[in-house]
Amino acid sequence: MSNKESIESLVLCADYVFGNENWSHEIKSQTIDNKSKKCATECFTVVRISLRDGRFHEGIGCYEDVDNEDKNSFAEIRKKSLTDGIFNALFYFKEIRDYLERKNNERMIRLSKQEEKQRQWKLKRGAEQKTEAGDEDMKTRGGGEEDMKSRGEEESIESEEINVTIKKMCRPRKLRK
């Protein structure tokens, strides 16, 4: 049994698959075994799930708790054993297995889509941070905005000189006769 399954979720699952009034459960037996040396308590529960169409399955649930001397522990152990028994009995029905498998597949698809969106977001965020880091790097290398302006002016002067030089080299020459 999955630790995530509660008695309420199992009942809702069976209600969805079989219908509200089309199934029932019955506790056939419940045995509590107390091992006093270790303070370990075990509970075994036999549960029968019956459908209105006559089909039924029995499941055995067990739960063990160690070193818990709380008065509520017996009730908790019995409840967890019952939940395990109901799960085991329900799991014998193909309809329940198919329903749980379908739900699990839907959950996996949903998780993969979520992971893909997170990956895309991280890539986008990483690209934004790189551009911000580049801007910050320019500021720290130059010593501030004024230096960035003067550096930009120097670069534009240099690029104008290069453009002038290129124009001179590429200027059409007059042929001498």
Secondary structure, 3 states (H helix, E strand, C coil): CCCCCCHHHHHHHHHHHHCCCCEEEEEEEEEEEEECCCCEEEEEEEEEEEECCCCEEEEEEEEEEECCCCCCHHHHHHHHHHHHHHHHHHHCCHHHHHHHHHHHHHHHHHHHHHHHHHHHHHHHHHHHHHHHHHHHHHHHHHCCHHHHHHHHHHHHHHHHHHHHHHHHHHCCCCCCC
